[in-house]
Amino acid sequence: MSAIPAVEIRFGASPRPELPPGGLEHKPVVIVGGGPVGLTAALDLAGQGIAVLLLDDDDTVSTGSRAICYAKRTLEIWDRLHVGESMLERGVTWQVGKVFHGAEQLYRFDLLPESGHRFPAFINLQQYHAEAALVAAAQQQPLIELRWCHKAVAVRNHAEAVELDIETGQGTYTIRADYVLAADGARSSLRRSLGLDFRGQVFEDRFLIADVKMRAAFPTERWFWFEPPFHGGGSALLHKQPDDVWRIDLQLGPDADPEAERQPERVLPRLRQMLGPEADFELEWVSVYTFQCRRLDRFHHGRLFFIGDAAHQVSPFGARGANSGVQDADNLAWKLAACLRGEAGPALLESYDTERLAAADENILNSTRSTDFIAPKGEAARLMRDAVLELAGQFGFARRLVNSGRLSLPSHYHDTPLNSPDDPALAVSAPALAPGAPAQDAPLPEGDWLLRRCQQGGFTLLGFGDAPVNPLPQQIAVVTLPAMGQAAERYGAVAGSVYLLRPDQHVAARWHRAPKPEQVLTAYRTALGFPAIQA
C-alpha cells in the first residue's frame, strides 16, 4: 500500500536562477533539505542576521505523519525561533505513559510531574504540520530564500568554499557557499557524493506503522504493550495525534515481507484485532521499517556539516530522531553565525563534532538498548526480559530496567572545550545545571518566563539578586532575576550568583558569587572557541 498524503501542500517548483556574470552564485550558507531540521537551522541562522539559501528536491511537506513526538527541549528551541507557540497550539500535549504486559497494566509514569514549566514534556504533532509551520515562518523571513525542486547531486569541498551541483527541471547549475549544511535525510545525496557511510547496527526485526483516523475514547497517553493479546508475540504502541489521527506501531518480526505487510488486506485485520470489530477507522498512512542505530564517523567535513538523519539514525522508539536533529541545528547555527561575523576562535566549529558526536552516541546507545529489550535476541535474553516485566508490576526498581523506548532528553555537553571550570558550590546546589547543560526554564514573578528573557540570539548573563558585573562585552545581554523563587531554586542561586548562557541556551559558565569582569570575559572567549589566556 502506498502512502496516502494526509495534507496536500504544494509550493511549486522554483525557477532556475539567473546566474551572475561568470556563471556562479555565491551564498554565505546553503542548507540542503527542507525537513524540520533544515528549516530549523535556516530560521536560527536568519534570526542571527545570516542570509540562507535552502534547497529541497521536492515541493511538498512530508507525506505521512513520520516524526510525531516533539520534546520539551525542541519546543523551547522553536519558541526561541518564534514558532513554539503555534506548535503547542496545534499539537496534542502528553506526559503520562502506561506499560502493559499482555492484557495487564504494569505501571504508569509521568515525565513532568512538577509544575512551573511553560512547555509540556512532549507534544504529538504530525511532521507535515510541523514542516508547514516552519515553512510559513521561513517565508516571512527576508534572509531566507527557499528553492523547491532543486536537487543537490554533487558536492566539492574546497579550502575556502563549498561547491554544489544542482539539478532542476530547467537544467543544472552550480552554486558556491561559505558553508553547507547537509540536512537531506537518511538517503543523503551529499553523503553519497563524498563517499561517506554510516557505522553501527541494522536490526532485523520489522515494524508496521499505521496512522489511523478515528474517533476514540483512549486518553492522551503513550501506551506500550509487550506481547499484547491482540498481537501475539510482538509489541504494540498507541499514540494520539491531532485531527483524530492515532499512531499504531506493531512488531512484525524479522521474517515479515515489507511489501506484503503494508497492503490493506494485511493491515486492516491486524488493526481490527487491536481496536475491535466495531471500530470505525480509515487508514491515513502505512509504512514498514527496520531499526537502524548508526552514524557517520564525523559530522564536520571542512566547510560541510551533516545534521539530522543525514548524520545519524536511531530507532523511532524514544522519539530521538527529529528531536536530536533539531538539537544539531540549534548547536551549529550560532557557531556558524559567529564565524561568519568574525567573532569565533579556532575551536568553535570543531566543537560541533565534539558535542554532537557525543549526543549521537548517547542516543544510539539508548535506542540500541530499547531495541534489544523490545526484540530480545535469543531465548536467554527473552527469559531475562520477561522476568524484568514480571517484577515491574510490583517493584519500582524493576521498572527502571524496563525499556520500551527511553524518551528523548536534551543533550548535556559535559566534555567540550567551550565549558569553563565549574563552581564547586553550584555543583552541589544545582548539579543538573553544570557547564554544558541546557538552561532550565522557570516562571518569573511578572508573568514572564526565564528562557523568553534570553531570546536575543546572543550570550546572556543571568544575575540573581545583585546586579551582574560590569563592564561586559556588548555581545552579552544581562538579565537580572530575583534571588528567591522558583528560578533561583532551580539554579541553586543566592544573591550574587551568575550564569553565562550560550546563544543556544546551554550553560557556558557559572559562579556562586558575583565574578570579576575578567572572569566573565575569559568564560565568554572560551565559549567562542578561543584558547585560554595564559597568566
Residue, then its C-alpha position, 0 to 999 in steps of 0.5 A: m500500500s502506498a502512502i496516502p498524503a494526509v495534507e496536500i501542500r504544494f509550493g511549486a517548483s522554483p525557477r532556475p536562477e539567473l546566474p551572475p556574470g561568470g556563471l556562479e552564485h555565491k551564498p554565505v550558507v546553503i542548507v540542503g533539505g527542507g525537513p524540520v531540521g533544515l528549516t530549523a537551522a535556516l530560521d536560527l541562522a536568519g534570526q542571527g542576521i545570516a542570509v540562507l539559501l535552502l534547497d529541497d528536491d521536492d515541493t511538498v511537506s512530508t507525506g505521512s505523519r513520520a516524526i510525531c513526538y516533539a520534546k520539551r527541549t525542541l519546543e523551547i528551541w522553536d519558541r526561541l525561533h518564534v514558532g513554539e507557540s503555534m506548535l503547542e497550539r496545534g499539537v496534542t500535549w502528553q506526559v503520562g505513559k502506561v506499560f502493559h504486559g499482555a492484557e495487564q497494566l504494569y505501571r504508569f509514569d509521568l515525565l513532568p510531574e512538577s509544575g512551573h514549566r511553560f512547555p509540556a514534556f512532549i507534544n504529538l504533532q504530525q511532521y507535515h504540520a510541523e514542516a508547514a509551520l516552519v515553512a510559513a515562518a521561513q517565508q516571512q523571513p527576508l534572509i531566507e530564500l527557499r528553492w523547491c525542486h532543486k536537487a543537490v547531486a554533487v558536492r566539492n569541498h574546497a579550502e575556502a568554499v563549498e561547491l554544489d551541483i544542482e539539478t532542476g527541471q530547467g537544467t543544472y547549475t552550480i552554486r558556491a557557499d561559505y558553508v553547507l549544511a547537509a540536512d537531506g535525510a537518511r538517503s543523503s545525496l551529499r553523503r553519497s557524493l563524498g563517499l561517506d557511510f554510516r557505522g553501527q547496527v541494522f536490526e532485523d526485526r520489522f515494524l508496521i506503522a499505521d496512522v489511523k483516523m478515528r474517533a476514540a475514547f483512549p486518553t492522551e497517553r503513550w501506551f506500550w504493550f509487550e506481547p499484547p493479546f491482540h498481537g501475539g508475540g510482538s509489541a504494540l504502541l498507541h499514540k494520539q495525534p491531532d485531527d483524530v489521527w492515532r499512531i499504531d506501531l506493531q512488531l512484525g518480526p524479522d521474517a515479515d515481507p515489507e511489501a506484503e505487510r503494508q497492503p490493506e488486506r494485511v493491515l486492516p485485520r491486524l488493526r481490527q484485532m487491536l481496536g475491535p470489530e466495531a471500530d470505525f477507522e480509515l487508514e491515513w498512512v502505512s509504512v514498514y521499517t527496520f531499526q537502524c542505530r548508526r552514524l557517520d564517523r564525523f559530522h564536520h567535513g571542512r566547510l560541510f556539516f551533516i545534521g539530522d538523519a543525514a548524520h545519524q539514525v536511531s530507532p523511532f522508539g524514544a522519539r530521538g530522531a527529529n528531536s536530536g536533529v533539531q538539537d544539531a541545528d540549534n548547536l551549529a547555527w550560532k557557531l556558524a553565525a559567529c564565524l561568519r561575523g568574525e567573532a569565533g576562535p579556532a575551536l568553535l566549529e570543531s566543537y560541533d563534532t565534539e558535542r554532537l558526536a557525543a549526543a549521537d552516541e548517547n542516543i544510539l546507545n539508548s535506542t540500541r538498548s530499547t531495541d534489544f529489550i523490545a526484540p530480545k535476541g535469543e531465548a536467554a535474553r527473552l527469559m531475562r526480559d520477561a522476568v524484568l516485566e514480571l517484577a515491574g508490576q510490583f517493584g519500582f526498581a524493576r521498572r527502571l530496567v524496563n525499556s520500551g523506548r527511553l524518551s528523548l532528553p536534551s543533550h548535556y555537553h559535559d566534555t567540550p572545550l567551550n565549558s569553563p571550570d565549574d563552581p564547586a558550590l553550584a555543583v552541589s546546589a544545582p548539579a543538573l545545571a553544570p557547564g554544558a547543560p541546557a538552561q532550565d526554564a522557570p516562571l518569573p514573578e511578572g508573568d514572564w518566563l526565564l528562557r523568553r528573557c534570553q531570546q536575543g540570539g546572543f550570550t546572556l548573563l543571568g544575575f540573581g539578586d545583585a546586579p551582574v558585573n560590569p563592564l561586559p562585552q556588548q555581545i552579552a545581554v544581562v538579565t537580572l532575576p530575583a534571588m528567591g523563587q522558583a528560578a533561583e531554586r532551580y539554579g541553586a542561586v543566592a544573591g550574587s550568583v551568575y550564569l553565562l548562557r550560550p546563544d543556544q541556551h546551554v550553560a557556558a559558565r557559572w559562579h556562586r558569587a558575583p565574578k570579576p569582569e575578567q572572569v566573565l570575559t575569559a568564560y565568554r572567549t572560551a565559549l567562542g572557541f578561543p584558547a585560554i589566556q595564559a597568566 
